[in-house]
Amino acid sequence: MAAGRRAPPEPGGGPVLLQGIFGAGPAPGAAACSLSLTARELQVRRAGGCSGGSAGPDAALRLADCVGSAAFPAAAAAACFSLVCYPLRGPRWGPPSRQRLERTFRVSRGPDAEGNLRIAQAWSRRIRELAVPAVPAQDGDSYGVLPRPCRALVLLNPQSGSGRALDDFQAVVQPMLVEADITTTVFVTERAHHAHEKVRDEDLSQWDTLVVMSGDGLLFEVVNGLMERPDWKEAMKKPLCILPGGSGNALAASINYYAGYDHVAKKKLLTNCTFILCKGLYTQMDLVSLSTASGKHFFSFLGFGWGFISDVDIDSEKYRWLGSARFTLGTLQCLAKLRVYQGRLSYLPMATEQGSSPAPRDPRSPVTNGHIPQPAGTDAPGSLPPDSLLVPLGQPVPAHWTVVPEEEFVLVYAIYQSHLGTNLLMAPAARLHDGCIHLFYMKAGISRVTLLKLFLAMSRGTHLDLNCPHLCYVPVRAFRLEPRVAAGIMTVDGEALACEPVQGQVHPRLCRVLSGS
């Protein structure tokens, strides 16, 4: 049994880094198998079968699916090493989902227990090293990988969604984190703003990542708590992770989408997002600074809304026990009493030079114009990033902004992620750090039937293909909304706001988030 010998390249898997013959299971007397470890997979063959040439392995465990590996002593002076993978496996119908697969191999080269354990440890260590995701090399992008072992602070709202967040964490999330060598400190929130206060005041150096197991509202608390810290610049380098435990779960659905996974919901989405945490790859995420006429100031990661969508979000709160089905019921109710809101909407289009207009573009293609120049003095200790694109709300918008001529709207929604909810792909072109606010507004006069068709198409991300004259989309860097009267519900990241003038601008790459890609 050769534990460290290199071998010629293997078809499909690359050069062999380790090779040996082991028991195909932890029990004594298990059938022997031949293992070949490459940079991409662990190849398993029946011992005595073909070990090279054009023949493929009997099984190939992709290291991209592996979350952990361990070595341990076994009976009769033997040792074992195991690996746990979550490959995508699909039913005959429906999208594939990640399912747990554990394989254990027995090392028994005679009575040398320590020697057997060293071999098992060498294989386990090499598997863990190769399972670490490669950091993409892209200009302007900053990626990183969580350390191992990893320490995570989990902020969990037990009342979010249908009230199953704590049960789902213990049943689905915790076992996967143990396998991935991630230790957790679980902080269960007891009231509104509890998480906000925790991350604002806590010494965060004891954790490598902050994990939110809830809906989008709790992450909104966490982001704004971090931005209130005197050391916010350092605190915002702490990677954030969202695990879907609420009703809407928009950011979780967006990250699942960015990672290239098929659309899934509920526990399948939770498993995907936990898998992303276990792999540990993170990147940067834009935030949007929002300020209101009454002096409130927020940092938002998801979106700002006024009108129909916000009405559905807040009016359906009383059906929270239904989970995501609350939005379907809320949509039907708000359609029945469709309202029109009066106000003025202005925006700064995506453009490279002040005063220039954006070139015509496909609204479904990704926006890549990222960085916004910041004036001198923004690096003063503790100072928040200035809203250099905005003027005070009491002043007219700059001349190079666009003012929408219509002043009657069914909805206005400024979104910075792809998904508005688990089943609503509102901005297919959005990315975590595209430096863009994807502004949608719907003019008055749309029929209820057409509005319903748009929302049904939004479940597939094809609503813009309907070319509805009432639905407008424009990528912007900043916007202002001035309601004529204080009517209707405003929301930021799903949380209700008083209706008043508000404006916002994007701040590229202001925080870090577990991304999976």
FENQUIMO-V348982 format. One record per residue. RES is the residue in one small letter. SS is DSSP state (H for helix, E for strand, C for the rest). Layout:
RES:SS
RES:SS
This chain:
m:C
a:C
a:C
g:C
r:C
r:C
a:E
p:E
p:E
e:E
p:C
g:C
g:C
g:E
p:E
v:E
l:C
l:E
q:E
g:E
i:E
f:E
g:E
a:C
g:C
p:C
a:C
p:C
g:C
a:C
a:C
a:E
c:E
s:E
l:E
s:E
l:E
t:C
a:C
r:C
e:E
l:E
q:E
v:E
r:E
r:E
a:C
g:C
g:C
c:C
s:C
g:C
g:C
s:C
a:C
g:C
p:C
d:C
a:E
a:E
l:E
r:E
l:H
a:H
d:H
c:E
v:E
g:E
s:E
a:E
a:E
f:E
p:E
a:C
a:C
a:C
a:C
a:C
a:E
c:E
f:E
s:E
l:E
v:E
c:E
y:E
p:E
l:E
r:E
g:C
p:C
r:C
w:C
g:C
p:C
p:C
s:E
r:E
q:E
r:E
l:E
e:E
r:E
t:E
f:E
r:E
v:E
s:C
r:C
g:C
p:C
d:C
a:H
e:H
g:H
n:H
l:H
r:H
i:H
a:H
q:H
a:H
w:H
s:H
r:H
r:H
i:H
r:H
e:H
l:H
a:H
v:C
p:C
a:C
v:C
p:C
a:C
q:C
d:C
g:C
d:C
s:C
y:C
g:E
v:E
l:C
p:C
r:C
p:C
c:E
r:E
a:E
l:E
v:E
l:E
l:E
n:C
p:C
q:C
s:C
g:C
s:C
g:C
r:C
a:H
l:H
d:H
d:H
f:H
q:H
a:H
v:H
v:H
q:H
p:H
m:H
l:H
v:H
e:H
a:C
d:C
i:E
t:E
t:E
t:E
v:E
f:E
v:E
t:C
e:C
r:C
a:C
h:C
h:H
a:H
h:H
e:H
k:H
v:H
r:H
d:H
e:C
d:C
l:H
s:H
q:H
w:C
d:C
t:E
l:E
v:E
v:E
m:E
s:E
g:C
d:H
g:H
l:H
l:H
f:H
e:H
v:H
v:H
n:H
g:H
l:H
m:H
e:C
r:C
p:C
d:C
w:H
k:H
e:H
a:H
m:C
k:C
k:C
p:E
l:E
c:E
i:E
l:E
p:E
g:C
g:C
s:C
g:C
n:C
a:H
l:H
a:H
a:H
s:H
i:H
n:H
y:H
y:H
a:C
g:C
y:C
d:C
h:C
v:C
a:C
k:H
k:H
k:H
l:H
l:H
t:H
n:H
c:H
t:H
f:H
i:H
l:H
c:H
k:H
g:C
l:E
y:E
t:E
q:E
m:E
d:E
l:E
v:E
s:E
l:E
s:E
t:E
a:C
s:C
g:C
k:C
h:E
f:E
f:E
s:E
f:C
l:C
g:E
f:E
g:E
w:E
g:E
f:H
i:H
s:H
d:H
v:H
d:H
i:H
d:H
s:H
e:H
k:H
y:H
r:H
w:H
l:H
g:C
s:C
a:H
r:H
f:H
t:H
l:H
g:H
t:H
l:H
q:H
c:H
l:H
a:H
k:C
l:C
r:C
v:C
y:E
q:E
g:E
r:E
l:E
s:E
y:E
l:E
p:E
m:C
a:C
t:C
e:C
q:C
g:C
s:C
s:C
p:C
a:C
p:C
r:C
d:C
p:C
r:C
s:C
p:C
v:C
t:C
n:C
g:C
h:C
i:C
p:C
q:C
p:C
a:C
g:C
t:C
d:C
a:C
p:C
g:C
s:C
l:C
p:C
p:C
d:C
s:C
l:C
l:C
v:C
p:C
l:C
g:C
q:C
p:C
v:C
p:C
a:C
h:C
w:C
t:E
v:E
v:C
p:C
e:C
e:C
e:E
f:E
v:E
l:E
v:E
y:E
a:E
i:E
y:C
q:C
s:C
h:E
l:E
g:E
t:C
n:C
l:E
l:E
m:C
a:C
p:C
a:C
a:C
r:C
l:C
h:C
d:C
g:C
c:C
i:E
h:E
l:E
f:E
y:E
m:E
k:E
a:C
g:C
i:C
s:C
r:H
v:H
t:H
l:H
l:H
k:H
l:H
f:H
l:H
a:H
m:H
s:C
r:C
g:C
t:C
h:H
l:H
d:H
l:H
n:C
c:C
p:C
h:C
l:E
c:E
y:E
v:E
p:E
v:E
r:E
a:E
f:E
r:E
l:E
e:E
p:E
r:C
v:C
a:C
a:C
g:C
i:C
m:E
t:E
v:E
d:C
g:C
e:E
a:E
l:E
a:C
c:C
e:C
p:C
v:E
q:E
g:E
q:E
v:E
h:E
p:E
r:E
l:E
c:E
r:E
v:E
l:E
s:C
g:C
s:C
